[in-house]
Amino acid sequence: MLKMPDVFLLFCLVGVTNALYKQWIPDTNYENKTNWDKGVVPCGNDKVQFLAQRKVSVYVETTHSVQEMRLPVGGEFILNSGAGFYVGGGQEPGCGAGGTHQFKDSESSEWFNPALWQAAATLDDLQNGHFLFSVHEESVPCQYDDVVFKARSSFRVETASNKPSIPVQTVSVLGKTFSSRSEFSQYLSSGSGRLQFHGSSTVSVGNSGCADPSGCDCGNSVNHDRICGSVTCSSLTCKKPLQPVGHCCDVCGAIVTIHYSIGFNLQTYRQRLQHLFLVLPSYKSTQVGMSKVFKSQRFMGIIPFGASAEIQIVLLDGENGPQAGMVAESLARDIMKDVHSQGSHLGIAGAEFQASSGSSSIDNPGISAGMVVGIVFGVLILLTLIAVLVVLVIKRVIHMPQISMPSMPSMPSLSSLKKNSDIGELGGPLDHGFDNPMFDKPTTLPALPSLYGTEVNGSISLTQSGVHFVNPVYDENETDFNA
């Protein structure tokens, strides 16, 4: 039974153990039949040939009989205790008629090929085959990981990178673990080191472990194109394929995004999912990849102001056809229920998920510390830009363009209106209609002295105010009608 100090010590150890063990899969072992062109290990009736111009380090586990062996110009045999070669004096029973077997070229094995690595949380899991799924960038050793080459094995790996060095925490070769940078550099300069590691970049050890309980950045995004260059993506049948951060291909499944706060522990939460869900029969075949990622943030959806740290959980079920991703979506919903009920105790501010079926959900959408920092940083940048712009305008470094109002058309004067009163809207003469000899202007009236004049029969007269006539019926009232 653990006592209280023991429990506290175990919790502290778990809190700082965010690194994984990454094991190199290929080897250059003599007894590995996949290393031979005919798919079988040569026997006493066969001839053995190594490519003359290739360098190789071959590990030999036991003793072998051969008829003939052609060695390369540069190479070595690492012999296990009691291992070796001898030339047989006759036919070896069960070996067949004999032939020439050629050792395959191992130059094409690249460090940044995610298919050539296996990941595990502990060395025991690594030895027992309990491997973890990761996105492609994190399938390759991260800067805080421990790299393992099998103890009774040799290899040849090409270490070209987009940076001069490839940092890791430790490297284990032939059962020896290197954590000192100087000691490992000395091994790399040895004969075995030069045969096992080759390329334009150098693997370096001694990188400090991840001290952040919420996890650390893997550091392989700079080699994303190199990593994805060796990945072949398969065709998908799901409705809405997803693109996880750090992965080279779209996937059918689900992605849960955790917005964490103070108190969140990545390793503890990984173990929680393992014990709560992955032990269930319905989820035993589901692959779960969990890591801290950084998503680009944009102020008002336009101005980039940094990246927000989140925990990405990628869920794949390996199903094909119409059911692809359905089991992963079911697991995502169970994780969301757990976040809803226990998230506040686990340091989770909020969570959301999206599935390849098109479904999505958000639970407890809180604001994480990373989001707060990003928002504040974006606002400060915007205020700084405004302040700089104002200063430049005041100092006349930047001239603000003058905005001129369009001129209004001039209003016609009354005199022009009077002058043009006889002009119609279309520029022609104004139409007065038909002539009325009673009310027309004197200048336009025909010369009829009997009808128009100063006074005609005392009944019709012209004045400055118009034309007046007298109605004999109402003569005594002298009623005038002004036209």
C-alpha positions in Angstrom: 0.0 0.0 0.0 1.3 3.4 -0.9 1.8 6.0 1.8 1.0 9.6 1.4 4.5 10.8 0.6 4.8 8.0 -2.0 1.6 9.0 -3.7 2.8 12.7 -3.8 6.1 11.6 -5.3 4.3 9.5 -7.9 2.0 12.4 -8.8 5.1 14.7 -9.2 6.8 12.2 -11.5 3.7 11.8 -13.6 3.4 15.6 -13.8 6.7 16.0 -15.5 6.7 12.9 -17.7 5.3 14.2 -21.0 8.0 12.8 -23.2 7.5 9.5 -25.1 9.8 6.7 -26.1 10.3 6.5 -29.9 11.8 3.3 -31.2 13.4 2.9 -34.7 11.8 0.0 -36.6 14.2 -1.0 -39.4 17.5 -2.8 -38.7 20.5 -4.1 -40.5 20.6 -7.5 -38.8 22.0 -10.4 -40.6 19.2 -12.7 -39.3 16.3 -10.5 -40.5 15.0 -12.1 -43.7 13.5 -8.8 -44.9 17.1 -7.5 -45.3 17.8 -10.0 -48.1 16.7 -9.7 -51.7 15.2 -13.3 -51.8 13.4 -12.9 -48.5 15.3 -15.7 -46.7 18.5 -15.7 -44.7 21.5 -17.3 -46.6 22.6 -20.8 -45.5 25.6 -23.0 -46.0 25.1 -23.7 -49.7 24.7 -20.0 -50.6 26.9 -17.1 -51.6 26.6 -13.8 -49.8 27.1 -10.4 -51.4 27.1 -6.9 -50.1 27.0 -3.9 -52.4 30.5 -2.8 -52.9 30.0 0.9 -52.8 27.6 1.0 -49.9 28.4 1.5 -46.2 26.6 -0.7 -43.7 26.8 -1.8 -40.1 25.5 -5.4 -39.7 24.6 -7.0 -36.5 25.2 -10.8 -36.3 23.3 -12.8 -33.7 24.6 -16.4 -34.2 27.1 -18.4 -36.3 26.5 -18.9 -40.0 28.0 -21.1 -42.7 28.4 -19.7 -46.2 30.1 -20.8 -49.5 31.4 -17.3 -50.3 31.1 -13.7 -49.0 31.7 -10.5 -50.9 32.1 -7.5 -48.5 31.6 -3.8 -49.2 34.4 -1.3 -49.2 33.2 0.3 -46.0 31.3 -1.6 -43.4 31.4 -3.6 -40.2 30.0 -6.7 -38.5 28.9 -6.3 -34.9 29.2 -9.8 -33.6 27.1 -11.0 -30.6 28.9 -13.3 -28.2 29.6 -16.6 -30.0 28.5 -15.3 -33.4 30.6 -15.6 -36.5 31.0 -17.1 -40.0 32.7 -20.1 -41.5 32.9 -21.8 -44.9 31.1 -25.1 -45.1 33.0 -28.1 -46.5 30.0 -29.7 -48.2 26.3 -29.5 -48.8 24.2 -28.4 -45.9 21.1 -30.5 -45.6 17.9 -28.6 -46.1 19.6 -25.6 -47.6 18.7 -26.3 -51.2 20.8 -26.1 -54.3 22.4 -22.8 -53.2 22.5 -19.4 -54.9 23.6 -15.8 -54.5 21.9 -13.7 -51.8 22.3 -9.9 -51.8 22.0 -7.7 -48.7 19.5 -4.9 -49.4 20.5 -1.3 -49.6 19.6 0.6 -46.4 20.4 4.1 -47.6 16.8 5.1 -48.1 15.8 4.8 -44.4 15.1 8.4 -43.4 14.8 9.8 -39.8 11.8 11.9 -40.8 9.7 9.0 -42.2 6.9 8.5 -39.6 6.3 4.9 -40.8 9.7 3.9 -39.4 9.0 4.8 -35.8 7.0 3.3 -32.9 5.9 5.3 -29.8 5.1 4.2 -26.3 4.6 5.9 -22.9 7.1 3.7 -21.1 9.9 1.3 -21.9 7.7 -1.6 -20.7 5.0 -0.6 -23.2 7.6 -0.4 -25.9 8.8 -3.9 -25.1 5.3 -5.4 -24.8 4.1 -3.8 -28.0 1.7 -1.3 -26.4 2.2 1.5 -28.9 0.6 4.9 -29.1 -0.9 6.5 -32.2 0.3 10.0 -33.1 -0.1 12.5 -35.9 2.6 12.3 -38.5 4.7 15.1 -37.1 4.8 13.5 -33.7 5.3 10.0 -34.9 8.9 11.1 -35.5 10.9 11.8 -32.3 10.1 15.2 -30.8 12.7 17.4 -29.1 11.7 16.1 -25.6 11.5 12.4 -26.5 13.8 9.5 -25.8 15.0 7.7 -28.9 15.6 3.9 -28.7 17.4 1.7 -31.2 17.0 -1.9 -30.3 19.6 -3.3 -28.0 20.7 -6.3 -30.0 20.5 -4.6 -33.4 22.3 -2.3 -35.8 20.9 0.2 -38.3 21.6 2.9 -40.8 19.5 6.1 -40.7 19.7 9.2 -42.9 19.4 12.3 -40.8 18.9 15.2 -43.3 16.8 18.0 -41.7 15.8 21.5 -42.4 17.9 22.5 -39.4 21.6 21.8 -38.7 20.7 19.6 -35.7 18.0 17.2 -34.6 17.5 17.7 -30.8 16.2 14.9 -28.6 16.5 14.1 -24.9 18.4 10.8 -25.0 19.5 8.2 -27.6 19.9 4.5 -26.8 22.2 2.4 -29.1 23.1 -1.2 -28.5 21.7 -1.0 -25.0 23.7 2.1 -24.0 21.8 5.3 -23.3 23.4 8.6 -24.2 22.3 11.7 -22.3 25.5 13.7 -22.5 26.0 15.8 -25.6 29.7 15.4 -25.6 29.6 11.7 -25.0 27.2 11.1 -27.8 29.2 13.4 -30.2 32.2 11.2 -29.5 30.2 8.1 -30.4 29.0 9.7 -33.6 32.6 10.3 -34.7 33.4 6.6 -34.1 33.4 4.0 -36.9 30.1 2.5 -35.8 28.5 6.0 -35.4 29.5 7.1 -38.9 28.1 3.9 -40.4 24.8 4.1 -38.4 24.1 7.8 -38.7 24.7 9.7 -41.9 23.2 12.9 -43.4 23.5 16.6 -43.5 22.2 17.2 -39.9 23.5 15.8 -36.6 21.4 14.2 -33.9 22.1 15.9 -30.6 21.1 14.7 -27.1 20.9 16.4 -23.7 17.8 18.5 -24.5 16.0 19.3 -21.3 12.8 17.5 -20.6 9.3 19.2 -20.9 8.7 21.0 -17.6 5.1 22.1 -18.6 2.5 19.6 -17.2 0.1 20.6 -20.0 2.7 19.4 -22.6 5.2 21.0 -24.9 5.5 21.7 -28.6 7.0 18.7 -30.5 9.2 21.0 -32.6 8.8 19.0 -35.9 6.6 21.5 -37.7 9.7 23.0 -39.4 10.2 19.6 -41.2 6.5 19.1 -42.0 7.0 19.0 -45.8 9.9 16.5 -45.3 7.8 14.3 -43.1 4.8 14.4 -45.4 7.0 13.7 -48.4 7.2 10.0 -47.4 3.5 9.6 -46.6 0.9 8.3 -49.0 -2.7 9.3 -48.2 -5.5 6.9 -48.9 -8.9 7.7 -50.4 -11.7 8.4 -47.9 -15.4 7.6 -47.9 -16.7 9.7 -45.0 -18.9 12.7 -45.5 -16.6 15.4 -44.2 -12.9 14.4 -43.8 -11.0 16.2 -41.1 -7.5 17.6 -41.1 -5.7 17.3 -37.7 -2.9 19.7 -36.9 0.4 18.1 -37.6 -1.1 15.3 -39.8 -0.3 14.9 -43.5 -3.6 13.4 -44.6 -7.3 14.0 -44.0 -8.9 11.4 -41.8 -12.3 9.8 -41.1 -13.1 10.0 -37.3 -13.3 12.8 -34.8 -11.2 15.5 -33.3 -11.8 16.8 -29.7 -10.2 20.1 -28.8 -9.5 20.8 -25.1 -9.1 24.4 -23.9 -7.1 23.9 -20.7 -6.4 26.1 -17.7 -4.2 26.0 -14.7 -4.1 22.5 -13.2 -4.3 20.5 -16.4 -1.9 17.6 -16.8 -1.5 16.0 -20.2 -0.1 12.7 -19.1 -2.7 12.3 -16.3 -5.5 13.0 -18.8 -4.0 10.5 -21.3 -4.1 7.9 -18.6 -7.6 8.8 -17.6 -8.9 8.3 -21.2 -7.0 5.0 -21.3 -8.6 3.7 -18.1 -12.1 5.1 -18.6 -12.8 4.4 -22.3 -10.0 2.5 -24.2 -10.4 -0.6 -22.0 -14.0 -0.9 -23.1 -14.7 -3.6 -25.8 -16.4 -1.1 -28.1 -13.3 1.2 -28.1 -10.4 -1.2 -27.9 -9.5 -0.9 -31.6 -9.9 2.9 -31.6 -6.7 4.9 -32.1 -6.2 8.0 -29.9 -3.6 10.6 -30.5 -3.2 13.4 -27.9 -0.8 16.3 -28.0 -0.5 20.0 -27.5 -0.9 22.0 -30.7 -0.8 25.7 -31.6 -3.5 27.1 -33.8 -3.1 30.5 -35.5 -5.4 33.2 -34.1 -6.7 36.2 -36.1 -8.0 39.4 -34.6 -11.5 40.1 -36.1 -10.8 37.1 -38.4 -8.2 39.2 -40.4 -5.1 40.3 -38.4 -2.9 37.4 -37.2 -1.7 38.0 -33.7 -0.1 34.7 -32.6 -1.1 31.2 -31.8 -3.3 29.7 -29.1 -2.2 26.5 -27.3 -4.8 23.7 -27.3 -4.9 20.0 -26.6 -5.9 18.1 -29.7 -7.3 14.6 -29.4 -7.5 12.7 -32.7 -9.8 9.6 -32.7 -9.7 7.0 -35.5 -11.6 3.8 -35.6 -10.2 2.2 -38.8 -13.7 1.6 -40.2 -14.4 1.8 -44.0 -17.5 2.6 -46.0 -20.5 4.4 -44.6 -19.6 3.5 -41.0 -16.2 5.1 -41.2 -15.7 7.4 -38.2 -18.9 6.4 -36.4 -17.1 4.6 -33.5 -14.7 7.5 -33.1 -17.6 9.9 -33.0 -19.2 7.9 -30.3 -16.0 8.0 -28.2 -15.8 11.8 -28.8 -19.3 12.2 -27.4 -18.4 10.2 -24.3 -15.3 12.3 -23.8 -17.4 15.5 -24.0 -19.8 14.1 -21.4 -16.8 13.5 -19.1 -15.6 17.0 -19.7 -19.0 18.4 -18.9 -19.2 16.5 -15.5 -15.5 16.5 -14.4 -13.8 19.1 -16.6 -13.6 21.8 -13.8 -11.7 19.3 -11.6 -9.2 18.4 -14.4 -8.2 21.9 -15.3 -10.3 22.0 -18.5 -12.0 25.3 -19.3 -13.9 24.1 -22.3 -14.0 21.5 -25.1 -15.4 21.0 -28.5 -15.5 18.3 -31.1 -16.1 17.8 -34.8 -16.7 14.5 -36.6 -16.3 13.4 -40.2 -20.0 12.8 -40.3 -20.5 16.6 -40.1 -21.6 16.6 -36.4 -20.0 19.0 -33.9 -20.5 20.1 -30.4 -19.2 22.7 -27.9 -19.3 22.2 -24.1 -18.3 24.8 -21.4 -16.7 27.2 -23.9 -14.4 28.9 -21.4 -11.5 31.1 -22.2 -8.1 29.5 -21.6 -5.0 31.2 -20.6 -3.6 31.0 -24.0 -6.7 32.6 -25.6 -6.5 35.5 -23.1 -2.9 36.1 -23.9 -3.6 36.0 -27.6 -6.5 38.4 -27.4 -4.6 40.9 -25.2 -1.6 40.6 -27.5 -3.8 41.3 -30.6 -5.5 44.4 -29.0 -2.0 45.8 -28.0 -0.8 45.4 -31.6 -3.9 47.1 -32.9 -3.5 50.1 -30.5 0.2 50.3 -31.3 -0.5 50.5 -35.0 -3.1 53.3 -34.4 -0.7 55.3 -32.2 2.2 55.0 -34.8 -0.2 56.1 -37.6 -1.3 59.2 -35.6 2.4 60.1 -34.8 3.4 59.8 -38.4 0.5 62.0 -39.5 1.3 64.7 -36.9 4.9 64.7 -38.0 3.8 64.9 -41.6 5.6 61.7 -42.5 2.3 60.5 -43.9 0.2 63.1 -45.7 -3.5 62.5 -45.4 -5.3 63.2 -48.7 -7.6 66.2 -48.7 -11.2 65.3 -49.5 -12.9 68.0 -51.7 -16.6 68.2 -51.9 -18.1 68.2 -55.3 -19.3 71.7 -56.5 -23.0 72.3 -56.5 -24.5 73.5 -59.8 -25.2 77.3 -59.7 -28.9 78.3 -59.3 -30.3 80.4 -62.2 -31.1 84.1 -61.3 -34.6 85.5 -61.5 -33.6 87.7 -64.4 -32.4 84.7 -66.4 -35.6 83.0 -65.5 -37.6 86.0 -66.7 -35.5 86.3 -69.8 -36.0 82.7 -70.7 -39.6 82.5 -69.8 -40.5 82.0 -73.4 -38.2 79.1 -73.8 -39.6 75.6 -73.2 -38.0 72.8 -71.2 -36.4 71.3 -74.4 -35.0 74.6 -75.5 -37.7 75.4 -78.1 -40.3 78.3 -78.0 -42.9 78.1 -75.3 -46.3 76.9 -76.6 -49.0 79.4 -75.6 -51.8 77.3 -76.9 -54.5 78.9 -79.1 -54.9 82.7 -79.6 -57.6 84.3 -77.6 -58.4 87.8 -79.0 -60.0 88.8 -75.8 -57.0 88.2 -73.5 -53.9 88.2 -75.7 -51.2 90.9 -75.3 -51.8 94.0 -77.2 -48.6 93.5 -79.1 -49.8 90.2 -80.4 -53.4 91.3 -81.2 -54.5 91.9 -84.7 -55.1 95.5 -85.7 -58.8 95.8 -85.3 -59.5 99.3 -84.1 -63.2 98.6 -83.8 -62.5 95.9 -81.2 -59.3 97.0 -79.4 -58.4 100.4 -78.3 -58.4 102.7 -75.4 -62.1 102.4 -75.1 -64.5 100.7 -77.4 -68.3 101.7 -77.2 -67.7 102.4 -73.5 -67.9 98.7 -72.8 -64.3 97.3 -73.3 -61.1 99.0 -72.2 -57.4 98.1 -71.9 -55.5 99.1 -68.7 -52.2 98.2 -67.0 -54.0 95.5 -65.0 -55.6 93.8 -67.9 -58.7 93.9 -70.1 -62.0 95.0 -68.7 -65.5 94.9 -70.1 -68.8 96.2 -69.0 -71.9 94.0 -69.0 -74.8 96.2 -70.0 -77.1 94.1 -67.8 -75.1 95.0 -64.7 -74.0 98.4 -65.9 -75.3 100.2 -62.9 -73.2 98.0 -60.5 -70.1 98.2 -62.7 -69.0 94.8 -61.9 -65.5 94.0 -63.3 -63.9 90.7 -64.0 -60.2 90.7 -64.1 -58.7 88.2 -66.5 
